């Protein structure tokens, strides 16, 4: 399995070259299959954001159980994304994610 280097930006874009120092991107090494799985996970998150941003008139915003369900789904999807980036990441990327504490915080939220 050949692993290529990719850079994942905070906006969920994958680049084959470093996007520079202006944007902090996570460097990963992934096979084509892993890259495709990462892209699907990013698209899953984007689709949820789109629904939340454009569903202004939904009464679900006032239904706490429904809101909690959306929050839980989003937390799980973000956890999946960060876990994947951490697993595929370089030592520097792993250290960045560990320092952020995002995996332990999201794991706590998604496992309650």
N, C-alpha and C positions, 0 to 999 in steps of 0.2 A: 504494500500500500504506500503510495507516494503521498507525502504530506507537502502542501504548499503553504506559504506564509500569506496571511491575510490580516487586515487591520479593520477592527469593528469600531465604528464611531458611536458617540452617544446618541446620534439620530438613528442608529440601526442600519447604517450603510456598511457594506463590505467592500473594501478596496484591496487591490493586489499590491499597491505601493503605499508607503507611509504618507499620510495626509498632512504631515508637517507638525510643527510644534504648536500651532495655533489651536489645534483641536486634539484633545487627549484621546487617542484611540488605543484600544486593547489589541496587542499583537497576539495572534494565534497561529497554530500550525494544524492544518486539517486536511483530511482526504476530501475528494469530491463529494462523497456521500455525507460526511460530517458537515461540510459546507452547505449542502442542500438542506440538511436537517436544521442547521442554524438559521438559514433563510426562511424556512417554514415557521420556525418559532418566532422570528421577528415579524413575519406577516400576521401571525396569530395575534400578537400584541397590537399591531397597527389596526387590525380589524376591530378589536375591542375599543380602542381609542376613538375610532371613527363613529362607532355606534353611540358611545357616550357623548361625544361632542355634538352630534346632530340629532339626537333624540330629545329635543328640548321640551316637548309637550307630554312626555310620558309621565303617567302618575306613579310609575315605579320609583321615581326619585323620592317619594314620600313614604314608600314602603321599606322600612328598615331591613326586613329580611331580604328583600330583593337587592337593596344597596349593599348589604353585607355579602351577598352571594357574588355580586360583581367585583367587590373588593377582594374577596377570597380568590376568585378566578384570576384577577389581575396579579395578585401577589404570587400565586402559583406559577403563572406564565413568566413573570419577571424572575422568579427563583430559578425556573428551568433555564432561562436565557443566561443568567449569571453563572449558574452551575456549569453550563456547557462551555462558556467562555473561560471559566476557571480551569476546567478539565483540559481544554485544548490550548490554553495560554502558555506563553513563555514564562520563565521564572519571574521576570519583571511583572508580567500581567497578573500572575498568581499572587505576588506580593501586594500589588495595588488593590486587588479585590479583597485580600485578607485584611489589609489595612483599613479599607472602607467598612468592613464588618457587615457587608450587605447580605452575605449568605446566612450567617447566624441569625441576623435580624429577620430576614424573610422566612427562614426555616422555623423560627419561633412563631411567626404570624400564621404560617400555613399549616402548622402541626397542632394548633390549639383546638 
